[in-house]
């Protein structure tokens, strides 16, 4: 509609220049169109100003961040919950900080153990901001925070490993070493508003230059230790065998003595029974007769059945009795 009015006004101006009679109508059209253009421009300017002010007033806080509202360089308030908040334009400013757990990877460095052996330690740190105000007041940026972490953790790693032998360092790689490093740091980072979640050792090894020599020395040491354990075991086994042999000898000796006592007691009982059985004269003669027959039987074994006896022999008396 405006473009048609402009074209119409332009035509009337041309007619006026050519001596036409429609000049008054053209003046009225120009006076009508100019206020409308000014209104649109004012509305556009107001909309732009409102948009700028709304953008300057509104602050959006994400779930994984803190928002610090600062006024004249000082922290006015801290927004830790996600959502929309407001600030005073041109007076207050906002600073965003990470609320989630962050990771910082330290550079691999050489450390020396208690037994003067060099090792290469490569660690990383999990940390987070727990006091945003203190963090902003003590540290200017995340770069400075990571610089503090690097210095603190490296010194702790060096101090802990320097107080341990190499074998203890190697055997502590399943968690004890990391916990010792964290305990050595303690609450040193809380003065910066930082919490150390954990310190992890991702690589702990020997330098490449002397790795083979160290491995050979370690193998030799382990062989010596194994030989010592073997000798101690053999010595202990020998002691056990000697003690066992002595116990067996004592037990056998005691058993033999007890057996001899039992045999002697049995023979004594046997003799007592025999003595009781042949206590009178008739039984005694019969016993002598039986014994003489047994003796003759023993003497007449073999092919020769001839028995020569003196007259006073107990065996000869048997035959005399039989006659």
Phi and psi in degrees as GROMACS dihedral restraints (atoms count N, CA, C in turn):
[ dihedral_restraints ]
;  ai    aj    ak    al  type     phi  dphi    fc
    3     4     5     6     1   -65.2    20    10
    4     5     6     7     1   -41.6    20    10
    6     7     8     9     1   -61.9    20    10
    7     8     9    10     1   -37.8    20    10
    9    10    11    12     1   -67.9    20    10
   10    11    12    13     1   -35.5    20    10
   12    13    14    15     1   -66.6    20    10
   13    14    15    16     1   -39.8    20    10
   15    16    17    18     1   -63.4    20    10
   16    17    18    19     1   -41.8    20    10
   18    19    20    21     1   -65.4    20    10
   19    20    21    22     1   -36.5    20    10
   21    22    23    24     1   -68.1    20    10
   22    23    24    25     1   -39.8    20    10
   24    25    26    27     1   -66.0    20    10
   25    26    27    28     1   -39.1    20    10
   27    28    29    30     1   -63.7    20    10
   28    29    30    31     1   -38.4    20    10
   30    31    32    33     1   -65.5    20    10
   31    32    33    34     1   -42.1    20    10
   33    34    35    36     1   -64.8    20    10
   34    35    36    37     1   -36.9    20    10
   36    37    38    39     1   -64.8    20    10
   37    38    39    40     1   -39.6    20    10
   39    40    41    42     1   -64.2    20    10
   40    41    42    43     1   -40.3    20    10
   42    43    44    45     1   -64.0    20    10
   43    44    45    46     1   -37.0    20    10
   45    46    47    48     1   -65.8    20    10
   46    47    48    49     1   -40.8    20    10
   48    49    50    51     1   -65.9    20    10
   49    50    51    52     1   -27.6    20    10
   51    52    53    54     1   -89.1    20    10
   52    53    54    55     1     7.4    20    10
   54    55    56    57     1    87.9    20    10
   55    56    57    58     1    18.0    20    10
   57    58    59    60     1   -70.4    20    10
   58    59    60    61     1   179.1    20    10
   60    61    62    63     1  -111.5    20    10
   61    62    63    64     1    18.2    20    10
   63    64    65    66     1  -112.8    20    10
   64    65    66    67     1    26.9    20    10
   66    67    68    69     1   -66.8    20    10
   67    68    69    70     1   -36.1    20    10
   69    70    71    72     1   -65.8    20    10
   70    71    72    73     1   -39.1    20    10
   72    73    74    75     1   -63.8    20    10
   73    74    75    76     1   -39.2    20    10
   75    76    77    78     1   -62.2    20    10
   76    77    78    79     1   -40.2    20    10
   78    79    80    81     1   -63.4    20    10
   79    80    81    82     1   -39.9    20    10
   81    82    83    84     1   -66.1    20    10
   82    83    84    85     1   -37.9    20    10
   84    85    86    87     1   -65.8    20    10
   85    86    87    88     1   -42.6    20    10
   87    88    89    90     1   -62.3    20    10
   88    89    90    91     1   -40.0    20    10
   90    91    92    93     1   -67.3    20    10
   91    92    93    94     1   -27.0    20    10
   93    94    95    96     1   -79.1    20    10
   94    95    96    97     1   -39.6    20    10
   96    97    98    99     1   -77.6    20    10
   97    98    99   100     1   -31.7    20    10
   99   100   101   102     1   -65.3    20    10
  100   101   102   103     1   -41.8    20    10
  102   103   104   105     1   -62.6    20    10
  103   104   105   106     1   -35.3    20    10
  105   106   107   108     1   -66.3    20    10
  106   107   108   109     1   -40.3    20    10
  108   109   110   111     1   -63.8    20    10
  109   110   111   112     1   -41.9    20    10
  111   112   113   114     1   -63.3    20    10
  112   113   114   115     1   -35.9    20    10
  114   115   116   117     1   -66.1    20    10
  115   116   117   118     1   -41.8    20    10
  117   118   119   120     1   -64.9    20    10
  118   119   120   121     1   -39.7    20    10
  120   121   122   123     1   -64.5    20    10
  121   122   123   124     1   -42.9    20    10
  123   124   125   126     1   -63.0    20    10
  124   125   126   127     1   -42.4    20    10
  126   127   128   129     1   -63.2    20    10
  127   128   129   130     1   -40.2    20    10
  129   130   131   132     1   -64.5    20    10
  130   131   132   133     1   -41.8    20    10
  132   133   134   135     1   -63.6    20    10
  133   134   135   136     1   -42.5    20    10
  135   136   137   138     1   -63.4    20    10
  136   137   138   139     1   -41.1    20    10
  138   139   140   141     1   -63.6    20    10
  139   140   141   142     1   -40.6    20    10
  141   142   143   144     1   -65.3    20    10
  142   143   144   145     1   -41.4    20    10
  144   145   146   147     1   -63.9    20    10
  145   146   147   148     1   -43.3    20    10
  147   148   149   150     1   -62.4    20    10
  148   149   150   151     1   -41.3    20    10
  150   151   152   153     1   -63.5    20    10
  151   152   153   154     1   -42.2    20    10
  153   154   155   156     1   -65.2    20    10
  154   155   156   157     1   -42.2    20    10
  156   157   158   159     1   -67.2    20    10
  157   158   159   160     1   -40.8    20    10
  159   160   161   162     1   -65.4    20    10
  160   161   162   163     1   -38.4    20    10
  162   163   164   165     1   -67.0    20    10
  163   164   165   166     1   -34.6    20    10
  165   166   167   168     1   -76.4    20    10
  166   167   168   169     1   -21.8    20    10
  168   169   170   171     1   -91.1    20    10
  169   170   171   172     1   -33.7    20    10
  171   172   173   174     1   -87.7    20    10
  172   173   174   175     1   139.3    20    10
  174   175   176   177     1  -129.7    20    10
  175   176   177   178     1   124.3    20    10
  177   178   179   180     1  -103.7    20    10
  178   179   180   181     1   123.5    20    10
  180   181   182   183     1  -106.7    20    10
  181   182   183   184     1   122.8    20    10
  183   184   185   186     1   -79.4    20    10
  184   185   186   187     1   170.7    20    10
  186   187   188   189     1   -71.0    20    10
  187   188   189   190     1   -27.1    20    10
  189   190   191   192     1  -104.9    20    10
  190   191   192   193     1    30.1    20    10
  192   193   194   195     1  -150.9    20    10
  193   194   195   196     1   159.2    20    10
  195   196   197   198     1  -101.6    20    10
  196   197   198   199     1   151.5    20    10
  198   199   200   201     1  -122.6    20    10
  199   200   201   202     1   121.4    20    10
  201   202   203   204     1  -103.6    20    10
  202   203   204   205     1   121.9    20    10
  204   205   206   207     1   -93.1    20    10
  205   206   207   208     1   117.6    20    10
  207   208   209   210     1  -110.5    20    10
  208   209   210   211     1   140.6    20    10
  210   211   212   213     1  -127.9    20    10
  211   212   213   214     1   117.6    20    10
  213   214   215   216     1    54.8    20    10
  214   215   216   217     1    39.1    20    10
  216   217   218   219     1    90.2    20    10
  217   218   219   220     1   -16.5    20    10
  219   220   221   222     1  -100.8    20    10
  220   221   222   223     1   151.9    20    10
  222   223   224   225     1   -77.7    20    10
  223   224   225   226     1   116.5    20    10
  225   226   227   228     1   -84.4    20    10
  226   227   228   229     1   -45.3    20    10
  228   229   230   231     1  -159.4    20    10
  229   230   231   232     1   162.0    20    10
  231   232   233   234     1  -122.0    20    10
  232   233   234   235     1   129.5    20    10
  234   235   236   237     1  -106.8    20    10
  235   236   237   238     1   114.1    20    10
  237   238   239   240     1  -109.7    20    10
  238   239   240   241     1   -10.3    20    10
  240   241   242   243     1   -98.2    20    10
  241   242   243   244     1   140.8    20    10
  243   244   245   246     1   -67.6    20    10
  244   245   246   247     1   146.2    20    10
  246   247   248   249     1   145.8    20    10
  247   248   249   250     1  -165.4    20    10
  249   250   251   252     1  -106.7    20    10
  250   251   252   253     1   129.8    20    10
  252   253   254   255     1  -130.2    20    10
  253   254   255   256     1   174.5    20    10
  255   256   257   258     1  -128.4    20    10
  256   257   258   259     1   154.8    20    10
  258   259   260   261     1  -139.7    20    10
  259   260   261   262     1   163.9    20    10
  261   262   263   264     1   -82.9    20    10
  262   263   264   265     1   122.1    20    10
  264   265   266   267     1   -63.1    20    10
  265   266   267   268     1   144.4    20    10
  267   268   269   270     1    65.9    20    10
  268   269   270   271     1    -5.9    20    10
  270   271   272   273     1  -111.7    20    10
  271   272   273   274     1   -43.1    20    10
  273   274   275   276     1  -107.0    20    10
  274   275   276   277     1   146.1    20    10
  276   277   278   279     1  -126.8    20    10
  277   278   279   280     1   165.7    20    10
  279   280   281   282     1  -119.4    20    10
  280   281   282   283     1   148.4    20    10
  282   283   284   285     1  -132.1    20    10
  283   284   285   286     1   130.0    20    10
  285   286   287   288     1   -99.5    20    10
  286   287   288   289     1   136.0    20    10
  288   289   290   291     1  -131.0    20    10
  289   290   291   292     1   148.4    20    10
  291   292   293   294     1   -72.3    20    10
  292   293   294   295     1   135.1    20    10
  294   295   296   297     1  -101.1    20    10
  295   296   297   298     1   -17.0    20    10
  297   298   299   300     1   -83.9    20    10
  298   299   300   301     1   172.1    20    10
  300   301   302   303     1   -72.9    20    10
  301   302   303   304     1   130.0    20    10
  303   304   305   306     1  -108.9    20    10
  304   305   306   307     1   159.6    20    10
  306   307   308   309     1  -123.8    20    10
  307   308   309   310     1   137.8    20    10
  309   310   311   312     1  -130.4    20    10
  310   311   312   313     1   124.8    20    10
  312   313   314   315     1   -99.4    20    10
  313   314   315   316     1   116.3    20    10
  315   316   317   318     1   -79.0    20    10
  316   317   318   319     1   153.9    20    10
  318   319   320   321     1   -74.4    20    10
  319   320   321   322     1   145.8    20    10
  321   322   323   324     1   -63.6    20    10
  322   323   324   325     1   138.4    20    10
  324   325   326   327     1  -142.7    20    10
  325   326   327   328     1   156.2    20    10
  327   328   329   330     1   -86.2    20    10
  328   329   330   331     1   137.2    20    10
  330   331   332   333     1  -132.0    20    10
  331   332   333   334     1   154.8    20    10
  333   334   335   336     1  -115.1    20    10
  334   335   336   337     1   131.1    20    10
  336   337   338   339     1   -80.8    20    10
  337   338   339   340     1   177.3    20    10
  339   340   341   342     1   -64.6    20    10
  340   341   342   343     1   -34.5    20    10
  342   343   344   345     1   -89.9    20    10
  343   344   345   346     1    26.1    20    10
  345   346   347   348     1    61.8    20    10
  346   347   348   349     1    42.8    20    10
  348   349   350   351     1  -117.4    20    10
  349   350   351   352     1   135.1    20    10
  351   352   353   354     1   -87.3    20    10
  352   353   354   355     1   136.8    20    10
  354   355   356   357     1  -135.4    20    10
  355   356   357   358     1   158.1    20    10
  357   358   359   360     1  -106.3    20    10
  358   359   360   361     1   121.0    20    10
  360   361   362   363     1  -112.6    20    10
  361   362   363   364     1   131.3    20    10
  363   364   365   366     1  -128.6    20    10
  364   365   366   367     1   114.6    20    10
  366   367   368   369     1  -125.9    20    10
  367   368   369   370     1   164.1    20    10
  369   370   371   372     1  -139.3    20    10
  370   371   372   373     1   158.6    20    10
  372   373   374   375     1  -123.9    20    10
  373   374   375   376     1   135.4    20    10
  375   376   377   378     1  -103.2    20    10
  376   377   378   379     1   123.8    20    10
  378   379   380   381     1  -144.7    20    10
  379   380   381   382     1   165.4    20    10
  381   382   383   384     1  -154.1    20    10
  382   383   384   385     1   161.2    20    10
  384   385   386   387     1   -90.2    20    10
  385   386   387   388     1   122.5    20    10
  387   388   389   390     1  -110.8    20    10
  388   389   390   391     1   -19.0    20    10
  390   391   392   393     1  -131.7    20    10
  391   392   393   394     1    88.9    20    10
  393   394   395   396     1   -60.1    20    10
  394   395   396   397     1   -37.8    20    10
  396   397   398   399     1   -64.7    20    10
  397   398   399   400     1   -47.9    20    10
  399   400   401   402     1   -64.5    20    10
  400   401   402   403     1   -36.4    20    10
  402   403   404   405     1   -61.3    20    10
  403   404   405   406     1   -45.7    20    10
  405   406   407   408     1   -69.3    20    10
  406   407   408   409     1   -35.7    20    10
  408   409   410   411     1   -71.8    20    10
  409   410   411   412     1   -29.7    20    10
  411   412   413   414     1  -101.5    20    10
  412   413   414   415     1   -25.1    20    10
  414   415   416   417     1  -125.6    20    10
  415   416   417   418     1   141.1    20    10
  417   418   419   420     1   -85.9    20    10
  418   419   420   421     1   -27.5    20    10
  420   421   422   423     1  -159.9    20    10
  421   422   423   424     1   173.8    20    10
  423   424   425   426     1   -68.0    20    10
  424   425   426   427     1   -30.7    20    10
  426   427   428   429     1   -61.2    20    10
  427   428   429   430     1   -42.7    20    10
  429   430   431   432     1   -68.5    20    10
  430   431   432   433     1   -36.6    20    10
  432   433   434   435     1   -63.2    20    10
  433   434   435   436     1   -43.4    20    10
  435   436   437   438     1   -67.2    20    10
  436   437   438   439     1   -31.7    20    10
  438   439   440   441     1   -64.8    20    10
  439   440   441   442     1   -41.7    20    10
  441   442   443   444     1   -64.1    20    10
  442   443   444   445     1   -43.1    20    10
  444   445   446   447     1   -61.6    20    10
  445   446   447   448     1   -42.7    20    10
  447   448   449   450     1   -60.2    20    10
  448   449   450   451     1   -46.2    20    10
  450   451   452   453     1   -66.1    20    10
  451   452   453   454     1   -45.8    20    10
  453   454   455   456     1   -65.9    20    10
  454   455   456   457     1   -46.8    20    10
  456   457   458   459     1   -69.6    20    10
  457   458   459   460     1   -40.0    20    10
  459   460   461   462     1   -62.3    20    10
  460   461   462   463     1   -43.8    20    10
  462   463   464   465     1   -62.6    20    10
  463   464   465   466     1   -38.3    20    10
  465   466   467   468     1   -67.2    20    10
  466   467   468   469     1   -42.9    20    10
  468   469   470   471     1   -60.5    20    10
  469   470   471   472     1   -44.2    20    10
  471   472   473   474     1   -64.3    20    10
  472   473   474   475     1   -42.6    20    10
  474   475   476   477     1   -67.7    20    10
  475   476   477   478     1   -41.4    20    10
  477   478   479   480     1   -68.2    20    10
  478   479   480   481     1   -48.0    20    10
  480   481   482   483     1   -68.3    20    10
  481   482   483   484     1   -33.4    20    10
  483   484   485   486     1   -69.1    20    10
  484   485   486   487     1   -14.5    20    10
  486   487   488   489     1   -98.9    20    10
  487   488   489   490     1     7.4    20    10
  489   490   491   492     1  -126.5    20    10
  490   491   492   493     1   148.6    20    10
  492   493   494   495     1   -73.7    20    10
  493   494   495   496     1   160.9    20    10
  495   496   497   498     1   -61.1    20    10
  496   497   498   499     1   -38.9    20    10
  498   499   500   501     1   -64.0    20    10
  499   500   501   502     1   -38.4    20    10
  501   502   503   504     1   -68.1    20    10
  502   503   504   505     1   -36.6    20    10
  504   505   506   507     1   -64.5    20    10
  505   506   507   508     1   -43.8    20    10
  507   508   509   510     1   -67.0    20    10
  508   509   510   511     1   -42.6    20    10
  510   511   512   513     1   -72.3    20    10
  511   512   513   514     1   -16.3    20    10
  513   514   515   516     1   -93.3    20    10
  514   515   516   517     1    12.3    20    10
  516   517   518   519     1   -77.6    20    10
  517   518   519   520     1    -2.8    20    10
  519   520   521   522     1   -92.3    20    10
  520   521   522   523     1    16.4    20    10
  522   523   524   525     1   134.8    20    10
  523   524   525   526     1   -29.0    20    10
  525   526   527   528     1   -65.5    20    10
  526   527   528   529     1   -39.1    20    10
  528   529   530   531     1   -66.2    20    10
  529   530   531   532     1   -44.2    20    10
  531   532   533   534     1   -62.7    20    10
  532   533   534   535     1   -41.4    20    10
  534   535   536   537     1   -66.6    20    10
  535   536   537   538     1   -36.7    20    10
  537   538   539   540     1   -65.3    20    10
  538   539   540   541     1   -38.3    20    10
  540   541   542   543     1   -65.1    20    10
  541   542   543   544     1   -44.4    20    10
  543   544   545   546     1   -65.2    20    10
  544   545   546   547     1   -41.4    20    10
  546   547   548   549     1   -64.5    20    10
  547   548   549   550     1   -33.9    20    10
  549   550   551   552     1   -66.9    20    10
  550   551   552   553     1   -33.5    20    10
  552   553   554   555     1   -70.8    20    10
  553   554   555   556     1   -41.5    20    10
  555   556   557   558     1    66.1    20    10
  556   557   558   559     1  -133.4    20    10
  558   559   560   561     1  -105.0    20    10
  559   560   561   562     1    32.6    20    10
  561   562   563   564     1   -64.6    20    10
  562   563   564   565     1   -27.7    20    10
  564   565   566   567     1   -91.7    20    10
  565   566   567   568     1    -6.0    20    10
  567   568   569   570     1   -68.9    20    10
  568   569   570   571     1   -23.5    20    10
  570   571   572   573     1   -70.0    20    10
  571   572   573   574     1   -11.1    20    10
  573   574   575   576     1  -105.6    20    10
  574   575   576   577     1     6.9    20    10
  576   577   578   579     1    76.6    20    10
  577   578   579   580     1    23.1    20    10
  579   580   581   582     1  -116.2    20    10
  580   581   582   583     1   139.8    20    10
  582   583   584   585     1  -113.9    20    10
  583   584   585   586     1   129.6    20    10
  585   586   587   588     1   -85.5    20    10
  586   587   588   589     1   113.6    20    10
  588   589   590   591     1   -74.6    20    10
  589   590   591   592     1   -47.6    20    10
  591   592   593   594     1  -164.9    20    10
  592   593   594   595     1   156.4    20    10
  594   595   596   597     1  -120.0    20    10
  595   596   597   598     1   119.7    20    10
  597   598   599   600     1  -117.1    20    10
  598   599   600   601     1   137.5    20    10
  600   601   602   603     1   -99.3    20    10
  601   602   603   604     1   109.8    20    10
  603   604   605   606     1   -91.5    20    10
  604   605   606   607     1   -16.4    20    10
  606   607   608   609     1  -153.8    20    10
  607   608   609   610     1   126.5    20    10
  609   610   611   612     1  -143.9    20    10
  610   611   612   613     1   107.6    20    10
  612   613   614   615     1  -147.7    20    10
  613   614   615   616     1   178.4    20    10
  615   616   617   618     1   -88.2    20    10
  616   617   618   619     1   153.2    20    10
  618   619   620   621     1   -61.9    20    10
  619   620   621   622     1   147.1    20    10
  621   622   623   624     1   -64.3    20    10
  622   623   624   625     1   -28.4    20    10
  624   625   626   627     1   -65.2    20    10
  625   626   627   628     1   -42.3    20    10
  627   628   629   630     1  -117.2    20    10
  628   629   630   631     1    21.6    20    10
  630   631   632   633     1   -64.8    20    10
  631   632   633   634     1   -46.5    20    10
  633   634   635   636     1   -63.9    20    10
  634   635   636   637     1   -42.8    20    10
  636   637   638   639     1   -63.5    20    10
  637   638   639   640     1   -39.9    20    10
  639   640   641   642     1   -67.6    20    10
  640   641   642   643     1   -41.0    20    10
  642   643   644   645     1   -60.8    20    10
  643   644   645   646     1   -43.9    20    10
  645   646   647   648     1   -63.3    20    10
  646   647   648   649     1   -41.0    20    10
  648   649   650   651     1   -65.1    20    10
  649   650   651   652     1   -40.0    20    10
  651   652   653   654     1   -64.6    20    10
  652   653   654   655     1   -39.7    20    10
  654   655   656   657     1   -63.9    20    10
  655   656   657   658     1   -42.9    20    10
  657   658   659   660     1   -62.6    20    10
  658   659   660   661     1   -42.1    20    10
  660   661   662   663     1   -64.1    20    10
  661   662   663   664     1   -41.3    20    10
  663   664   665   666     1   -65.8    20    10
  664   665   666   667     1   -37.3    20    10
  666   667   668   669     1   -64.2    20    10
  667   668   669   670     1   -41.5    20    10
  669   670   671   672     1   -63.2    20    10
  670   671   672   673     1   -41.8    20    10
  672   673   674   675     1   -64.3    20    10
  673   674   675   676     1   -40.7    20    10
  675   676   677   678     1   -64.0    20    10
  676   677   678   679     1   -41.4    20    10
  678   679   680   681     1   -62.8    20    10
  679   680   681   682     1   -40.5    20    10
  681   682   683   684     1   -61.9    20    10
  682   683   684   685     1   -45.6    20    10
  684   685   686   687     1   -62.1    20    10
  685   686   687   688     1   -39.6    20    10
  687   688   689   690     1   -64.0    20    10
  688   689   690   691     1   -44.4    20    10
  690   691   692   693     1   -63.5    20    10
  691   692   693   694     1   -43.3    20    10
  693   694   695   696     1   -62.8    20    10
  694   695   696   697     1   -38.9    20    10
  696   697   698   699     1   -66.2    20    10
  697   698   699   700     1   -42.4    20    10
  699   700   701   702     1   -64.2    20    10
  700   701   702   703     1   -40.6    20    10
  702   703   704   705     1   -62.7    20    10
  703   704   705   706     1   -42.6    20    10
  705   706   707   708     1   -66.5    20    10
  706   707   708   709     1   -38.1    20    10
  708   709   710   711     1   -64.3    20    10
  709   710   711   712     1   -39.8    20    10
  711   712   713   714     1   -63.4    20    10
  712   713   714   715     1   -41.7    20    10
  714   715   716   717     1   -60.7    20    10
  715   716   717   718     1   -43.0    20    10
  717   718   719   720     1   -65.5    20    10
  718   719   720   721     1   -41.7    20    10
  720   721   722   723     1   -63.1    20    10
  721   722   723   724     1   -44.6    20    10
  723   724   725   726     1   -61.5    20    10
  724   725   726   727     1   -42.9    20    10
  726   727   728   729     1   -64.1    20    10
  727   728   729   730     1   -39.7    20    10
  729   730   731   732     1   -66.2    20    10
  730   731   732   733     1   -43.6    20    10
  732   733   734   735     1   -60.3    20    10
  733   734   735   736     1   -42.4    20    10
  735   736   737   738     1   -62.2    20    10
  736   737   738   739     1   -42.4    20    10
  738   739   740   741     1   -64.1    20    10
  739   740   741   742     1   -40.2    20    10
  741   742   743   744     1   -64.5    20    10
  742   743   744   745     1   -43.7    20    10
  744   745   746   747     1   -61.1    20    10
  745   746   747   748     1   -42.5    20    10
  747   748   749   750     1   -64.4    20    10
  748   749   750   751     1   -42.2    20    10
  750   751   752   753     1   -65.2    20    10
  751   752   753   754     1   -41.4    20    10
  753   754   755   756     1   -63.8    20    10
  754   755   756   757     1   -43.5    20    10
  756   757   758   759     1   -61.4    20    10
  757   758   759   760     1   -44.0    20    10
  759   760   761   762     1   -64.8    20    10
  760   761   762   763     1   -38.2    20    10
  762   763   764   765     1   -66.8    20    10
  763   764   765   766     1   -43.0    20    10
  765   766   767   768     1   -62.7    20    10
  766   767   768   769     1   -42.0    20    10
  768   769   770   771     1   -62.7    20    10
  769   770   771   772     1   -40.8    20    10
  771   772   773   774     1   -66.7    20    10
  772   773   774   775     1   -36.5    20    10
  774   775   776   777     1   -65.9    20    10
  775   776   777   778     1   -43.4    20    10
  777   778   779   780     1   -61.7    20    10
  778   779   780   781     1   -39.5    20    10
  780   781   782   783     1   -62.0    20    10
  781   782   783   784     1   -41.1    20    10
  783   784   785   786     1   -66.3    20    10
  784   785   786   787     1   -42.5    20    10
  786   787   788   789     1   -63.0    20    10
  787   788   789   790     1   -44.9    20    10
  789   790   791   792     1   -62.4    20    10
  790   791   792   793     1   -40.2    20    10
  792   793   794   795     1   -65.5    20    10
  793   794   795   796     1   -38.5    20    10
  795   796   797   798     1   -65.1    20    10
  796   797   798   799     1   -44.9    20    10
  798   799   800   801     1   -62.7    20    10
  799   800   801   802     1   -40.2    20    10
  801   802   803   804     1   -62.6    20    10
  802   803   804   805     1   -40.8    20    10
  804   805   806   807     1   -66.2    20    10
  805   806   807   808     1   -37.2    20    10
  807   808   809   810     1   -63.9    20    10
  808   809   810   811     1   -47.2    20    10
  810   811   812   813     1   -62.7    20    10
  811   812   813   814     1   -35.7    20    10
  813   814   815   816     1   -65.8    20    10
  814   815   816   817     1   -42.0    20    10
  816   817   818   819     1   -64.2    20    10
  817   818   819   820     1   -43.2    20    10
  819   820   821   822     1   -62.1    20    10
  820   821   822   823     1   -43.9    20    10
  822   823   824   825     1   -62.6    20    10
  823   824   825   826     1   -40.6    20    10
  825   826   827   828     1   -66.4    20    10
  826   827   828   829     1   -36.8    20    10
  828   829   830   831     1   -68.6    20    10
  829   830   831   832     1   -35.1    20    10
  831   832   833   834     1  -113.1    20    10
  832   833   834   835     1    38.8    20    10
  834   835   836   837     1   -71.9    20    10
  835   836   837   838     1   -36.2    20    10
  837   838   839   840     1   -86.3    20    10
  838   839   840   841     1   171.6    20    10
  840   841   842   843     1   -70.1    20    10
  841   842   843   844     1   -38.6    20    10
  843   844   845   846     1   -63.8    20    10
  844   845   846   847     1   -44.9    20    10
  846   847   848   849     1   -67.5    20    10
  847   848   849   850     1   -33.9    20    10
  849   850   851   852     1   -65.8    20    10
  850   851   852   853     1   -42.9    20    10
  852   853   854   855     1   -65.4    20    10
  853   854   855   856     1   -40.0    20    10
  855   856   857   858     1   -63.4    20    10
  856   857   858   859     1   -39.1    20    10
  858   859   860   861     1   -64.3    20    10
  859   860   861   862     1   -42.7    20    10
  861   862   863   864     1   -64.6    20    10
  862   863   864   865     1   -37.5    20    10
  864   865   866   867     1   -63.5    20    10
  865   866   867   868     1   -45.1    20    10
  867   868   869   870     1   -65.2    20    10
  868   869   870   871     1   -39.6    20    10
  870   871   872   873     1   -66.5    20    10
  871   872   873   874     1   -36.6    20    10
  873   874   875   876     1   -66.9    20    10
  874   875   876   877     1   -41.4    20    10
  876   877   878   879     1   -61.5    20    10
  877   878   879   880     1   -42.5    20    10
  879   880   881   882     1   -61.5    20    10
  880   881   882   883     1   -40.9    20    10
  882   883   884   885     1   -66.5    20    10
  883   884   885   886     1   -40.1    20    10
  885   886   887   888     1   -65.5    20    10
  886   887   888   889     1   -38.5    20    10
  888   889   890   891     1   -61.6    20    10
  889   890   891   892     1   -41.3    20    10
  891   892   893   894     1   -66.5    20    10
  892   893   894   895     1   -39.6    20    10
  894   895   896   897     1   -73.3    20    10
  895   896   897   898     1   -23.4    20    10
  897   898   899   900     1   -97.3    20    10
  898   899   900   901     1    18.8    20    10
  900   901   902   903     1   -76.1    20    10
  901   902   903   904     1   152.2    20    10
  903   904   905   906     1    98.9    20    10
  904   905   906   907     1  -168.4    20    10
  906   907   908   909     1   -79.2    20    10
  907   908   909   910     1   -26.0    20    10
  909   910   911   912     1   -86.8    20    10
  910   911   912   913     1   117.0    20    10
  912   913   914   915     1  -105.7    20    10
  913   914   915   916     1    15.9    20    10
  915   916   917   918     1   -90.8    20    10
  916   917   918   919     1   132.5    20    10
  918   919   920   921     1  -125.3    20    10
  919   920   921   922     1   116.4    20    10
  921   922   923   924     1  -107.4    20    10
  922   923   924   925     1   122.4    20    10
  924   925   926   927     1  -130.5    20    10
  925   926   927   928     1   145.7    20    10
  927   928   929   930     1   -72.9    20    10
  928   929   930   931     1   166.5    20    10
  930   931   932   933     1   -69.4    20    10
  931   932   933   934     1   -30.4    20    10
  933   934   935   936     1   -89.1    20    10
  934   935   936   937     1     9.3    20    10
  936   937   938   939     1   -74.3    20    10
  937   938   939   940     1   141.4    20    10
  939   940   941   942     1   -59.9    20    10
  940   941   942   943     1   -29.0    20    10
  942   943   944   945     1   -74.0    20    10
  943   944   945   946     1   -39.2    20    10
  945   946   947   948     1   -63.7    20    10
  946   947   948   949     1   -33.2    20    10
  948   949   950   951     1   -65.1    20    10
  949   950   951   952     1   -25.9    20    10
  951   952   953   954     1   -63.3    20    10
  952   953   954   955     1   -46.8    20    10
  954   955   956   957     1   -68.6    20    10
  955   956   957   958     1   -31.9    20    10
  957   958   959   960     1   -63.9    20    10
  958   959   960   961     1   -40.8    20    10
  960   961   962   963     1   -65.6    20    10
  961   962   963   964     1   -39.3    20    10
  963   964   965   966     1   -66.2    20    10
  964   965   966   967     1   -33.5    20    10
